[in-house]
Amino acid sequence: MVTRLVLILGDQLSHEGAALRAADPARDVIVMAEVMAEATYVRHHPQKIVLFLSAMRHFAAELRAKGYQVAYSTLDDPDNSHSIVGEVLRRAEEFGAQDVLTMRPGDWRLIAELDALPLKLTQLSDDRFFCSEAAFAAWAEGRKQLRMEWFYREMRRKTGLLMEGDQPAGGQWNFDRDNRKAAKPDLFRPRPPRFAPDAVTQEVLRVVDARFGDHFGQITPFVWATTRDEALAALAHFITHSLPSFGDEQDAMLQADPTLSHSLLSPYLNIGLLTPAEVCARAEAEWRSGRAPLNAVEGFIRQILGWREFVRGIHALEGPDYTSRNVLGATRSLPPLYWGAKTDMACLSHAVGQTRDLAYAHHIQRLMVTGNFALLAGIDPAQVHDWYLSVYIDALEWVEAPNTIGMSQFADGGVVGSKPYAASGAYIDRMSDYCGDCRYRVKEKTGPQACPFNLLYWDFLIRHRDRFEGNPRMAQMYRTWDKMDADRRATTLTEAAGFLARLDQGERV
């Protein structure tokens, strides 16, 4: 006799999740579903769809091996309603169940759809995180500004990670200043492991290629982990081979090396194959054993314990209208170059090309190349949000929206960051090798070969002078502008307007 359905979503593939811990294998039915609605509410990169579907199929097999009854809807099931709610209702009728148990989704769209179910729904808090949504709300209450650094310090104290008594290891809370180095090509730099598709993944590749082959992105080679065992192998490889140099290289960009010393573990964390607690514990152990330097380990742990937890809290706190915010009034349409159209800007061409081929780009490529250009050009943040959510294999709404709407596009007016991440071409040149063979010249400020980032940077600042001139972190740049020769200022703004006009007209830029 079935007592209830236990809904497991595609990003909840953890055997230790709250819903599974509460499930009774003898009486409950696990419901899992591959549905078109989840693959197409934005046009997800084919490799992202493959990761989800293959990981789900492997997880369902593991549950069956543990004795659970699993009602699994494949994408090509002729009875599939192709929505999560539709599949829950179908299974409720099939098994005569009125109760549904699940973990709360990380997507406001799905939360609303499940809330409308005509069944008794119990949503448990997703306890795979260090900080619950309620605990974050309690921390945020009464604060005039929510800043990750202060939250991060609180999480360090709470967890004891990288602490020596009540003091931070090494006498300081972060080592950012040690982690902003340019990288050099290195043929011997370890590469992340590549996982050969097994029979399950090969079948998923066939299905996805047939149904979503017209989505942006190459489907092969597909080399991502799709099981917990493979994800653990990826973690072990990173910890042993790449963590020691992670800090030095975390902000660097190289044309011939898309991964450098990055972990590529975020997809596995975000769908549940790894837990943040075990990843941070492994990294801390490397420092305590002397096998990895503190600047590398602290920088890595800060991305998970600090930033990842912080943006999840922001997403929950700010509510479902967060993705529609646009305080800077940016209305330009996302240009075709984001979908692979030719551009003479080497940095954008490389970052978008890498995204197309791998469904991956690291945080500086996203923030300071594709995100920076969108910010400076005044592109509609909702369209930018949809693009990031579509193209990156680790992009889920709860983590992607605050990173895009808040950190990258400043569309939330400063909820996430105290200033916009706007930069000229000099930053990209300092942290990458993109500029050397670019058609544009990064050191030229005006003229036909001037780097567009140089023109657009000043255009952005002047467009929003009333908002940002009083920001202590930006006032110096306005003083620099005011000291420029009047002719140079006029030329800069005229050439920026010309560039944006060509962008709007669909010309190659």
C-alpha positions in Angstrom: 0.0 0.0 0.0 1.4 3.3 -1.1 1.3 6.1 1.5 2.8 8.9 -0.5 5.0 10.0 -3.4 8.5 11.3 -2.8 9.5 13.7 -5.5 13.2 13.9 -6.3 14.2 16.6 -8.7 17.1 16.5 -11.1 19.3 18.7 -8.8 18.5 16.7 -5.7 20.6 13.6 -6.5 21.9 13.0 -3.0 21.2 9.9 -0.9 21.5 12.1 2.2 18.8 14.6 1.1 16.1 15.4 3.6 13.2 13.9 1.5 15.0 10.6 1.0 16.0 10.4 4.6 12.3 10.7 5.5 11.2 8.2 2.8 10.0 4.7 3.7 11.2 2.2 1.0 8.5 -0.2 2.0 5.6 2.2 1.5 6.7 5.3 -0.5 7.1 5.6 -4.3 10.0 7.8 -5.5 9.0 9.9 -8.4 11.6 11.2 -10.9 10.8 12.7 -14.3 12.6 13.9 -17.4 10.3 16.5 -18.9 10.4 18.9 -21.8 9.3 21.8 -19.6 12.5 21.6 -17.6 14.7 21.3 -20.7 13.2 24.2 -22.6 12.0 26.9 -20.2 15.3 28.3 -21.4 17.1 26.6 -24.2 19.7 24.7 -22.1 23.1 23.7 -23.5 22.9 20.1 -24.8 25.7 19.0 -22.4 23.8 20.4 -19.5 20.7 18.4 -20.4 22.8 15.3 -20.9 24.4 15.7 -17.4 21.0 16.0 -15.7 19.3 13.1 -17.5 22.2 10.7 -17.3 22.8 11.6 -13.6 19.1 11.1 -12.9 19.0 7.7 -14.6 22.1 6.5 -12.7 20.6 7.8 -9.4 17.3 6.0 -10.1 19.2 2.8 -10.6 21.0 3.3 -7.3 17.7 3.8 -5.5 16.2 0.7 -7.0 19.3 -1.3 -5.9 18.7 0.0 -2.4 15.1 -1.3 -2.4 13.2 1.8 -3.3 10.2 1.7 -5.7 10.9 4.2 -8.3 8.4 5.6 -10.8 10.7 7.1 -13.5 9.5 9.0 -16.5 11.9 9.0 -19.4 11.8 11.8 -22.0 10.5 9.4 -24.7 7.8 7.8 -22.5 4.6 8.1 -24.6 2.5 8.8 -21.4 4.9 11.6 -20.2 3.0 14.8 -19.6 6.3 16.7 -19.8 5.9 18.8 -16.7 6.9 18.1 -13.2 3.4 18.8 -11.8 1.9 16.7 -14.6 4.0 13.7 -13.7 3.3 14.0 -10.0 -0.4 14.0 -10.8 -0.1 11.1 -13.1 1.8 9.1 -10.5 -0.7 10.1 -7.8 -3.5 8.7 -9.9 -1.5 5.6 -10.8 -0.7 4.7 -7.2 -3.7 6.2 -5.4 -1.6 8.6 -3.4 -2.7 11.9 -2.0 0.5 13.0 -0.1 3.7 14.3 -1.8 7.0 14.8 0.0 9.9 16.7 -1.5 12.8 19.1 -0.8 12.0 22.7 -1.5 13.2 23.5 -5.1 15.8 26.2 -5.7 13.8 27.8 -8.5 10.9 30.1 -7.8 9.1 28.9 -10.9 9.0 25.3 -9.6 8.1 26.4 -6.1 5.0 28.1 -7.4 4.0 25.2 -9.6 4.3 22.7 -6.8 2.4 25.0 -4.4 -0.5 24.8 -6.8 -0.7 21.0 -6.7 -4.2 19.7 -5.6 -2.5 17.3 -3.3 -1.1 17.4 0.3 2.4 18.7 -0.3 5.2 18.7 2.3 8.3 20.6 1.3 11.3 20.0 3.5 14.2 22.5 3.7 17.1 21.6 1.5 19.7 20.8 4.2 22.6 20.0 1.9 23.9 23.6 2.6 25.9 24.9 5.5 23.3 27.7 6.1 19.6 27.3 6.0 17.4 29.9 4.3 15.9 30.7 7.8 19.4 31.1 9.3 20.4 33.4 6.5 17.3 35.5 6.9 18.1 35.8 10.6 21.6 36.9 9.9 20.4 39.5 7.3 17.6 41.0 9.5 18.3 44.6 10.5 21.5 44.9 8.4 21.6 48.0 6.1 23.9 46.2 3.7 24.4 42.4 3.0 28.0 41.8 2.3 29.5 38.4 1.6 32.7 39.1 3.5 30.8 39.5 6.8 28.6 36.5 6.2 31.7 34.4 5.3 33.4 35.3 8.5 30.3 34.2 10.4 30.3 30.9 8.5 33.9 30.3 9.3 33.2 30.8 13.0 30.1 28.6 12.8 31.8 25.7 11.0 35.3 26.0 12.4 36.7 25.7 8.9 40.2 27.3 8.6 40.0 28.5 12.2 42.6 28.4 14.9 40.6 28.8 18.1 38.5 32.0 17.5 41.0 33.4 15.0 41.2 32.8 11.2 44.1 30.6 10.1 47.1 32.6 9.1 45.8 35.7 10.9 43.6 37.0 8.2 40.2 36.2 6.8 41.0 36.1 3.1 44.0 36.1 0.9 42.6 37.8 -2.2 45.7 39.9 -2.7 47.7 36.7 -3.1 45.3 35.3 -5.6 45.3 37.8 -8.5 48.2 36.6 -10.6 48.3 36.2 -14.3 49.0 32.7 -15.5 51.5 31.4 -18.0 51.0 28.5 -20.5 52.2 25.3 -18.9 52.2 22.0 -20.8 52.6 20.1 -17.6 49.6 21.7 -15.7 47.3 18.9 -14.7 44.1 18.6 -16.6 40.7 17.7 -15.0 39.7 14.0 -15.5 37.6 13.1 -18.5 34.9 10.4 -18.0 34.0 8.2 -20.9 30.2 7.9 -21.4 28.9 4.6 -20.3 25.9 2.8 -21.9 23.4 4.9 -20.0 25.1 8.2 -21.0 25.4 7.1 -24.6 21.7 6.5 -24.8 21.0 9.9 -23.2 23.4 11.5 -25.7 21.3 9.9 -28.6 18.0 11.2 -27.1 19.3 14.7 -26.4 21.0 15.1 -29.8 17.7 14.1 -31.5 15.5 16.4 -29.5 17.8 19.4 -28.6 20.4 19.3 -31.3 19.4 22.8 -32.4 20.2 24.3 -29.0 23.3 26.5 -28.6 26.3 24.3 -27.8 28.2 21.2 -28.9 27.0 18.0 -27.4 30.3 16.1 -27.8 32.8 15.4 -26.5 30.8 14.8 -23.3 33.4 14.1 -20.5 31.5 15.1 -17.3 30.9 12.8 -14.3 27.4 11.5 -14.0 27.6 9.3 -10.9 28.7 10.0 -7.3 31.7 7.6 -7.7 32.9 9.6 -10.7 32.3 12.9 -9.0 34.3 11.7 -6.0 37.1 10.8 -8.5 36.9 14.3 -9.9 37.2 15.7 -6.3 40.2 13.5 -5.5 42.0 14.6 -8.7 41.5 18.3 -8.0 42.5 18.0 -4.4 45.7 16.2 -5.3 46.8 17.8 -8.5 45.2 21.3 -8.8 44.3 22.7 -5.4 47.9 23.8 -4.6 48.0 26.2 -7.5 44.3 27.1 -7.5 44.8 30.4 -5.5 47.5 31.7 -7.8 45.6 31.1 -11.0 41.9 31.5 -9.9 41.5 34.9 -11.7 43.7 34.2 -14.7 42.6 33.4 -18.3 44.5 31.6 -21.1 43.3 30.9 -24.6 44.9 27.5 -24.8 43.9 26.4 -21.2 40.2 26.7 -20.4 40.4 25.1 -17.0 43.8 26.1 -15.5 43.7 25.0 -11.9 39.9 25.3 -11.4 38.1 22.4 -9.9 35.1 22.0 -12.3 33.2 20.6 -9.3 30.3 23.1 -9.3 28.0 21.0 -11.5 28.4 18.0 -9.1 27.8 20.2 -6.0 24.7 21.8 -7.6 23.0 18.6 -8.6 23.9 16.7 -5.4 26.6 14.3 -6.4 28.9 16.0 -3.9 28.2 17.9 -0.7 29.8 21.3 0.1 30.8 19.9 3.6 32.8 17.0 2.2 34.5 19.2 -0.4 35.5 21.9 2.1 36.7 19.3 4.6 38.9 17.7 2.0 40.4 21.0 1.0 41.1 22.0 4.6 42.8 18.7 5.3 45.2 19.4 2.5 46.3 22.7 4.1 46.6 21.1 7.6 48.7 18.3 6.2 51.0 20.8 4.5 50.1 19.6 1.0 48.4 22.9 -0.2 49.1 26.5 0.7 46.7 28.5 2.8 46.0 31.1 0.1 44.8 28.4 -2.3 42.7 26.5 0.2 41.1 29.7 1.7 40.3 31.0 -1.8 38.7 27.7 -2.7 36.7 27.3 0.5 35.5 31.0 0.3 33.9 30.3 -3.1 31.8 27.5 -1.5 31.4 28.4 2.2 31.2 32.1 1.5 29.9 33.0 -2.0 27.8 29.9 -2.8 26.0 30.0 0.5 25.6 33.8 0.3 24.0 33.9 -3.1 21.6 31.1 -2.1 20.5 33.2 0.9 20.1 36.3 -1.3 17.9 34.3 -3.8 15.6 33.1 -1.1 15.5 36.5 0.7 14.8 38.6 -2.4 11.9 36.6 -3.8 10.6 35.6 -7.2 10.7 39.1 -8.7 14.5 39.3 -8.3 15.2 38.3 -11.9 13.1 41.1 -13.3 15.1 43.9 -11.6 16.8 46.5 -13.8 17.7 49.5 -11.8 20.1 50.8 -14.4 17.4 50.7 -17.1 19.4 48.6 -19.5 17.3 47.7 -22.5 19.7 46.7 -25.4 18.9 43.3 -26.8 21.5 40.5 -26.3 23.6 40.7 -29.4 24.2 37.6 -31.7 27.8 37.4 -30.7 26.6 35.7 -27.4 25.3 32.9 -29.6 28.5 32.5 -31.6 28.2 35.2 -34.2 31.6 36.5 -35.4 33.3 39.2 -33.4 36.7 40.9 -33.6 36.9 41.1 -29.8 39.3 38.1 -29.1 38.3 37.9 -25.4 34.6 37.6 -26.2 35.1 35.3 -29.1 37.2 32.9 -27.0 34.9 33.0 -23.9 31.8 32.4 -26.0 33.5 29.7 -28.1 34.7 27.9 -25.0 31.1 28.1 -23.6 29.7 26.6 -26.8 32.2 23.7 -26.8 32.4 22.9 -23.1 29.3 24.4 -21.4 31.9 25.8 -19.1 33.8 29.0 -18.4 35.2 30.0 -15.1 34.0 32.8 -12.9 36.3 35.6 -14.3 35.5 34.8 -17.9 31.8 35.1 -16.9 32.1 38.2 -14.7 34.9 40.2 -16.4 34.5 39.3 -20.1 30.9 38.3 -21.1 29.3 40.0 -18.0 31.4 43.1 -18.1 30.6 43.6 -21.8 26.9 43.2 -21.2 27.0 45.7 -18.3 29.0 48.3 -20.2 26.8 47.9 -23.3 23.6 48.3 -21.4 22.1 44.9 -22.3 18.8 43.9 -20.8 19.7 42.0 -17.6 16.8 39.6 -18.0 18.2 38.5 -21.3 21.7 38.2 -19.8 20.2 36.1 -17.0 18.5 33.8 -19.5 21.7 33.4 -21.4 23.8 32.4 -18.4 21.1 30.1 -17.2 21.0 28.5 -20.7 24.6 27.9 -21.5 26.4 26.9 -18.4 26.4 23.3 -17.1 26.3 24.4 -13.4 23.7 27.2 -13.8 20.6 26.8 -11.6 18.4 29.8 -10.8 19.3 30.1 -7.1 23.0 30.4 -7.8 22.9 32.0 -11.3 20.4 34.8 -10.7 22.3 36.6 -7.9 25.6 36.2 -9.7 24.1 37.8 -12.9 21.4 40.2 -11.8 23.4 41.2 -8.7 27.1 40.8 -9.1 27.6 41.0 -12.8 24.9 43.4 -14.0 24.2 45.5 -10.8 20.6 45.3 -11.8 19.6 44.8 -8.1 21.0 48.2 -7.2 23.6 47.0 -4.8 21.9 44.1 -2.9 24.8 41.8 -3.7 27.7 44.2 -4.4 28.7 47.7 -3.3 29.7 48.7 -6.8 29.4 47.4 -10.4 32.1 45.1 -11.7 32.9 47.5 -14.6 36.4 47.4 -16.1 38.2 48.6 -19.2 40.4 46.4 -21.4 43.4 46.9 -19.1 42.0 44.4 -16.6 41.4 41.7 -19.3 44.9 42.4 -20.6 46.5 42.0 -17.2 44.7 38.8 -16.4 44.8 37.0 -19.8 46.6 36.5 -23.0 43.5 37.4 -25.1 44.7 40.8 -26.2 47.9 39.9 -27.9 46.4 38.8 -31.2 43.2 40.8 -31.1 42.2 43.1 -34.0 41.7 45.8 -31.4 44.6 47.4 -29.4 44.0 47.3 -25.7 46.3 50.3 -25.0 44.6 52.5 -27.5 41.8 54.6 -25.9 40.3 56.1 -29.0 40.4 55.6 -32.7 39.5 52.8 -35.1 41.6 50.2 -33.2 40.7 51.2 -29.7 39.6 48.4 -27.5 35.8 48.6 -27.2 36.0 47.9 -23.5 38.0 51.2 -23.1 35.3 53.2 -24.9 32.4 51.5 -23.3 33.9 51.8 -19.8 33.8 55.5 -19.8 30.5 55.6 -21.6 29.0 53.5 -18.8 30.4 55.7 -16.1 29.1 58.9 -17.6 25.7 57.4 -18.4 25.3 56.5 -14.7 27.2 59.4 -13.2 24.4 60.5 -11.0 24.2 57.1 -9.4 27.8 56.2 -8.9 29.8 59.5 -8.5 29.2 59.5 -4.8 30.3 55.9 -4.4 33.6 56.0 -2.5 35.0 53.1 -4.5 34.3 54.9 -7.8 34.8 58.6 -7.1 38.5 58.4 -8.2 37.5 57.3 -11.7 35.2 60.3 -12.1 38.0 62.6 -11.0 40.2 61.0 -13.7 37.6 61.6 -16.3 37.2 65.2 -15.3 40.9 65.8 -15.7 41.0 64.5 -19.2 41.2 66.8 -22.2 37.8 67.9 -23.3 38.4 66.8 -26.9 39.4 63.3 -25.7 36.3 63.0 -23.6 34.0 64.0 -26.5 35.8 61.6 -28.9 35.5 58.8 -26.4 31.7 59.2 -26.0 31.2 59.7 -29.7 33.1 56.6 -30.6 31.3 54.6 -27.9 28.0 55.7 -29.4 29.2 54.6 -32.8 30.2 51.2 -31.6 26.9 50.6 -29.9 25.0 51.7 -33.0 26.9 49.1 -35.0 26.2 46.5 -32.4 22.4 47.4 -32.6 22.5 47.1 -36.4 23.9 43.6 -36.2 27.2 44.6 -37.7 30.3 42.6 -36.9 32.1 44.4 -34.0 
